[in-house]
Amino acid sequence: MIRTLGVMKKWAGRKNNVDGDTHIQLDVASLLHLSPDGSHHASVNEGTMKQYRYIGKDGEFDYEQYRKAQVRANKKKIEWQWTTDPAIKFLAKNIVRILGKSPKHGLCHGTRRGLEQQSFAKHIPGCKVLGTEISDTADQFPHTIQWDFHDVKPEWVGKFDFVYSNSWDHSYDPVKLFSAWMSELRPGGICLLEHTRSQWRVSESDPLGMTVKQLTMLLKNLGYNVIEIIKDGPKVGQCWKEEGFETVYLVIKRK
């Protein structure tokens, strides 16, 4: 069983409140202030985010535990797709509206069966859309490559008109994650993050949990330009019957 001690040991010294044996609560301000390169400082101290932690026998972050947990979850849910074609159609219209033109290149992270890139390509004719998936099942689906979305291919830097994901909550390191995704955008490009209430929760396969307010606060204090929060998106996933369920998209623009 994965213990919940020290996935972010490089941010040692902060105070954590352990909640059960599956996750911790991590103060957002502490996360920003103690980021690895020391360059992020936050004045906020409102609410907490939740972070599942993977640790090896040496007490350090164990990447293999993280990777294996993600691959197991992918294969268990391989027949199930979270997003829907109506949701991507809704997003496609908003992307064109915000950019003021049709994009030529898009990147979708954590796509499992690849519906995202297929739907974007359908609803934005002429746009080439690539998807990433950490599992070795990636090669079963069109326009999908096996790749850890925390990393950046050199040829991706500054290339894409938009980056989209509903899988940001699968990150073991949000500072590294958002830095990678923003670097993949061309100047003026946009990153779109889908948020639903299910992403408040954490588990071994979904290690990062935040409310919309906390996610917005984190992004702004990392220095990113959150230009819009799109609400009332089409229902997605299996949780739409829950009371108060809402699909929200945060739009971050590269300066």
Phi, psi and omega in degrees: 000134179288127177277166184250061183226099163094032173296332180244049182297337176296343175260040185296154175105342178281164178263132181240146173253113181282132181240099182069207182243018181240345178199169175240167169255131185237123180295129183300318180298321178296320178302314183291315183295327186253026178297156192306320183268000176073012188266351184252129179227128183245143176262352183281152175208053187238113177078175179228152169257164180244139183223117173288146187235135180249126184225140177269181180296337180275002179084003181256165176303131182250101183298324182296324176297317178299310184299314182295323178296320180292318180293319178301314181295321179300312184291328178293327184252019189299334179272000186244133180243129183288306184280174182226161178297318176300324178293318179291323176299317177301314180294318181303316178297320180289325177297314179297320179298313184289318180285335182082007179193168178284131178289157179256332183223130177227153180226129179242131184253137176069057192262355179053270183268356174083017180296325183304305184292326178294317181289320177299316180298326179289319186269349173233082183305136179088354180270128176268121185236127180248146177237152176243151177206129185289336183282154177288000174283352185306320185288359177277350188234144184298146173056035181229136177238152176282120186195141173277119187288359172283342184257158182235128172287137181307322182287351178272342186299123177069020187263322197267143175285328176212150172236131181231145173200143166252012186245017179301335180285000175267009184276141172268351183207091185295330179296312178296318183300305185290330174297318179296312184294319180292329179290339182279349181274146169287161174304129183089353178287166184232145173251131180243122181247119177279138178226132172228170183297335179297340182272009168281337188267160175230157177202181179300324182268341179236078194282353185239127182228128178210152169282170176301317181298317180292320179295317178298317180297317179299311182298315181295321181281350169273357176095011183269151187264093177280107188265343184196147170239111183269124181249175176062035175287163177303151181293145180227168173065202183251007189254006187295341180282348181292143179297132178083007181293135181211139175260122184234144178237124173269133181247120181245126184255133176282131182287000000 
